[in-house]
Amino acid sequence: MVLRRQSGWLRCARNDGKNNMSLKLYELVGTDASRPFSPYCWRTRMALAHKGLTAESLPWRFTEKSAIAPHGSEKVPVLLHHDRPVVDSWAIAGYLEDNFPDSPSLFGGEGGRAMARMINAWGDIAIVGGIFPLIIADIPKNLSEVDAAYFRSSREARFGGKRLEEIMASRDSGVVAFRKSLEIMRQTFKTQPFIGGNAPDYADYIVFGGFQWARVVSPFRLLEADDPVYAWREKLLDAFDGMARTSPGYAV
């Protein structure tokens, strides 16, 4: 599978030379439409690349809810397949697996899908939830004034009215606890190179989405260079012809 990027498109060429141009993906961006940054959208981006599928990228911003409301969602990713909407990154992964069975499997069978469902919850809580307070005040710097105001008001409300800068003020100590929480990954990498085993699968993309989100929006270093988790992340940055690495982001 070879990944190619063209302006406005996420292009993943299959080995058989065929592309499915009936897919469109709404994904979160800020002032730079070429800089998608949602952790959930990155899960879907990696899943599409794994499947060797092509999707037209539809840039979407926080205050553009009317664009996706007709598809039954208030947030992205939203995948359109022949204009049929599939909402939520986990639902999209399952849809791609079931509707494109001739392309590489995201799960490696129903047992793998069941285990990935647990990783999906862990990724939401431990990875996205663990990273969020470490980068939260950096995110508005990537947004227009109206989107930054929306982000600030909605996220500060989630944290009991605390300012974003106050939430992030203790990140130098908070990142130490976050790194400790990744020990389960380090133990796994003692015996296999990826969460999915000898090659990455959707479980890897679930977790990687959080790290790529942070890399795109914040210069804060989450991982030390000698961490096995860092080495794993580097391999996924280079996957699919470096799709994630070449997407705009910070060298952290």
C-alpha positions as CSV (number, residue, x, y, z in Angstrom):
1,M,0.0,0.0,0.0
2,V,1.4,3.4,-1.0
3,L,0.1,6.7,0.4
4,R,0.0,9.8,-1.7
5,R,-1.1,13.3,-0.7
6,Q,-2.7,15.9,-3.0
7,S,-4.1,19.2,-2.1
8,G,-7.6,18.8,-0.5
9,W,-7.4,15.0,-0.7
10,L,-6.3,12.1,1.5
11,R,-5.2,9.6,-1.1
12,C,-4.3,6.0,-0.3
13,A,-3.5,4.0,-3.4
14,R,-4.2,0.3,-3.2
15,N,-1.7,-2.2,-4.6
16,D,-4.2,-3.1,-7.3
17,G,-4.3,0.5,-8.5
18,K,-8.0,1.0,-7.7
19,N,-9.3,3.9,-5.7
20,N,-12.7,4.4,-4.2
21,M,-13.6,8.0,-4.8
22,S,-17.1,7.7,-3.3
23,L,-15.8,8.5,0.3
24,K,-15.7,11.9,1.9
25,L,-14.4,12.7,5.3
26,Y,-15.4,15.7,7.5
27,E,-12.4,16.4,9.7
28,L,-11.5,19.1,12.2
29,V,-9.2,21.9,11.2
30,G,-8.4,25.4,12.4
31,T,-7.1,28.4,10.5
32,D,-4.9,26.0,8.4
33,A,-7.2,23.7,6.4
34,S,-4.2,21.4,5.7
35,R,-3.7,20.8,9.4
36,P,-6.3,18.3,10.7
37,F,-6.0,17.8,14.4
38,S,-8.8,15.8,16.0
39,P,-7.5,12.6,17.6
40,Y,-10.7,10.9,16.4
41,C,-10.2,12.1,12.9
42,W,-6.7,10.8,12.9
43,R,-8.0,7.4,14.0
44,T,-10.1,7.4,10.8
45,R,-7.3,8.8,8.6
46,M,-5.0,5.9,9.7
47,A,-7.9,3.4,9.2
48,L,-8.5,4.6,5.7
49,A,-4.8,4.4,4.9
50,H,-4.6,0.9,6.3
51,K,-7.6,-0.1,4.1
52,G,-6.0,1.4,1.0
53,L,-9.0,3.7,0.5
54,T,-9.3,7.2,-0.8
55,A,-11.4,9.9,0.8
56,E,-12.0,13.5,-0.1
57,S,-11.1,15.7,2.9
58,L,-13.9,18.1,3.9
59,P,-12.3,20.6,6.4
60,W,-14.7,21.4,9.3
61,R,-14.4,23.9,12.1
62,F,-15.9,24.0,15.6
63,T,-18.5,26.6,14.8
64,E,-19.6,25.0,11.5
65,K,-22.1,22.6,13.1
66,S,-24.7,23.4,10.4
67,A,-22.5,21.6,7.9
68,I,-22.8,18.2,9.5
69,A,-26.2,18.6,11.3
70,P,-28.0,17.1,8.2
71,H,-25.8,14.0,8.7
72,G,-27.0,13.6,12.3
73,S,-23.9,14.7,14.1
74,E,-22.5,17.7,16.0
75,K,-18.9,16.6,15.8
76,V,-16.4,14.9,13.5
77,P,-15.3,12.6,12.1
78,V,-18.2,12.1,9.8
79,L,-17.6,9.7,6.8
80,L,-19.8,9.9,3.8
81,H,-20.0,6.8,1.6
82,H,-22.1,7.5,-1.5
83,D,-23.5,10.3,0.6
84,R,-24.5,7.9,3.4
85,P,-23.2,9.2,6.7
86,V,-21.3,7.2,9.2
87,V,-20.7,9.0,12.5
88,D,-18.1,8.5,15.2
89,S,-14.6,7.0,14.6
90,W,-15.4,3.6,16.2
91,A,-18.5,3.3,14.0
92,I,-16.5,4.3,11.0
93,A,-13.8,1.7,11.7
94,G,-16.4,-1.0,11.9
95,Y,-18.1,0.2,8.7
96,L,-14.9,0.2,6.8
97,E,-14.1,-3.3,8.0
98,D,-17.6,-4.6,7.1
99,N,-18.0,-2.8,3.8
100,F,-14.5,-3.3,2.4
101,P,-13.7,-6.9,3.3
102,D,-11.3,-7.4,0.5
103,S,-8.9,-4.8,1.8
104,P,-6.5,-5.4,4.8
105,S,-8.4,-6.0,8.0
106,L,-8.3,-3.4,10.8
107,F,-9.0,-6.0,13.5
108,G,-7.8,-9.4,12.3
109,G,-11.2,-11.0,13.2
110,E,-14.0,-10.7,15.7
111,G,-11.7,-11.3,18.6
112,G,-9.5,-8.5,17.5
113,R,-12.5,-6.2,17.1
114,A,-13.7,-7.0,20.6
115,M,-10.3,-6.2,22.1
116,A,-10.0,-3.0,20.1
117,R,-13.3,-2.0,21.6
118,M,-11.7,-2.0,25.0
119,I,-8.6,-0.2,23.6
120,N,-11.1,2.4,22.2
121,A,-12.4,3.1,25.7
122,W,-8.9,3.2,27.1
123,G,-7.7,5.5,24.4
124,D,-10.6,7.9,25.1
125,I,-10.0,7.9,28.9
126,A,-6.2,7.5,29.4
127,I,-4.8,8.9,26.2
128,V,-7.1,11.7,25.0
129,G,-8.2,12.4,28.6
130,G,-4.6,12.3,29.9
131,I,-3.2,14.5,27.1
132,F,-6.0,17.1,27.1
133,P,-5.0,19.1,30.2
134,L,-1.4,19.1,29.0
135,I,-2.1,20.9,25.7
136,I,-5.5,22.6,26.3
137,A,-4.4,26.2,26.2
138,D,-2.3,25.6,23.1
139,I,-5.3,24.5,21.0
140,P,-6.9,28.0,20.5
141,K,-3.7,29.3,19.0
142,N,-4.6,27.2,16.0
143,L,-8.1,28.6,15.7
144,S,-9.8,31.6,14.2
145,E,-11.1,34.2,16.7
146,V,-14.7,32.8,16.6
147,D,-13.6,29.2,17.0
148,A,-11.1,30.0,19.7
149,A,-13.9,31.8,21.7
150,Y,-16.2,28.8,21.3
151,F,-13.5,26.4,22.3
152,R,-12.5,28.4,25.4
153,S,-16.1,28.9,26.7
154,S,-17.1,25.3,26.1
155,R,-14.0,23.7,27.5
156,E,-13.7,26.0,30.5
157,A,-17.3,25.1,31.4
158,R,-16.2,21.4,31.5
159,F,-13.5,22.3,34.0
160,G,-15.8,24.2,36.4
161,G,-15.0,27.6,34.9
162,K,-11.2,27.3,35.2
163,R,-9.3,29.2,32.6
164,L,-7.5,27.1,30.0
165,E,-4.2,28.5,31.1
166,E,-4.9,27.6,34.7
167,I,-5.8,24.0,33.7
168,M,-2.5,23.7,31.8
169,A,-0.3,25.5,34.4
170,S,0.8,22.2,36.1
171,R,1.6,20.3,32.9
172,D,5.3,20.0,33.7
173,S,4.4,17.7,36.6
174,G,1.3,16.4,35.0
175,V,3.2,14.9,32.1
176,V,5.2,12.8,34.5
177,A,2.0,11.1,35.7
178,F,0.9,10.7,32.1
179,R,4.1,9.0,31.1
180,K,3.8,6.6,34.0
181,S,0.3,5.7,32.8
182,L,1.7,4.4,29.6
183,E,3.6,1.5,31.3
184,I,1.0,-1.0,29.9
185,M,2.3,0.0,26.5
186,R,5.9,-0.4,27.4
187,Q,5.3,-3.9,28.8
188,T,3.5,-4.8,25.6
189,F,6.4,-3.6,23.4
190,K,8.8,-5.9,25.2
191,T,7.4,-8.8,23.2
192,Q,5.9,-7.2,20.1
193,P,6.5,-4.0,18.1
194,F,2.9,-2.9,17.9
195,I,-0.3,-3.1,20.0
196,G,-1.7,-5.2,17.1
197,G,1.3,-7.6,17.2
198,N,3.9,-7.8,14.4
199,A,2.1,-5.1,12.4
200,P,-0.2,-2.2,13.4
201,D,-3.9,-2.5,13.3
202,Y,-6.8,-0.3,14.5
203,A,-5.8,-0.7,18.2
204,D,-2.6,1.2,17.3
205,Y,-4.4,3.9,15.4
206,I,-6.8,4.5,18.3
207,V,-3.9,5.3,20.6
208,F,-1.8,7.0,18.0
209,G,-4.6,9.4,17.2
210,G,-4.1,11.1,20.6
211,F,-0.4,11.5,20.1
212,Q,-0.8,12.9,16.6
213,W,-3.4,15.4,17.9
214,A,-1.0,16.7,20.4
215,R,1.9,16.9,17.9
216,V,-0.3,18.9,15.5
217,V,-1.5,21.6,18.0
218,S,1.2,21.9,20.7
219,P,5.0,22.2,21.0
220,F,4.9,20.5,24.4
221,R,6.9,17.3,24.5
222,L,4.8,14.4,25.8
223,L,7.4,11.6,25.4
224,E,11.1,11.2,26.1
225,A,13.2,10.1,23.1
226,D,14.4,6.9,24.9
227,D,10.8,5.8,25.7
228,P,9.6,2.7,23.8
229,V,6.3,4.5,23.3
230,Y,8.2,7.2,21.5
231,A,9.8,4.6,19.2
232,W,6.4,3.1,18.5
233,R,5.0,6.5,17.7
234,E,7.9,7.2,15.3
235,K,7.0,4.0,13.4
236,L,3.4,5.1,13.0
237,L,4.5,8.6,11.9
238,D,6.4,7.0,9.1
239,A,3.6,4.6,8.1
240,F,1.8,5.0,4.8
241,D,4.7,6.9,3.2
242,G,4.9,9.2,6.2
243,M,1.3,10.5,6.0
244,A,1.2,11.6,9.7
245,R,4.8,12.9,9.8
246,T,4.3,15.1,6.7
247,S,1.1,16.6,8.0
248,P,1.9,20.0,9.6
249,G,2.9,19.6,13.2
250,Y,5.6,20.2,15.8
251,A,8.9,18.2,15.9
252,V,8.3,16.8,19.4
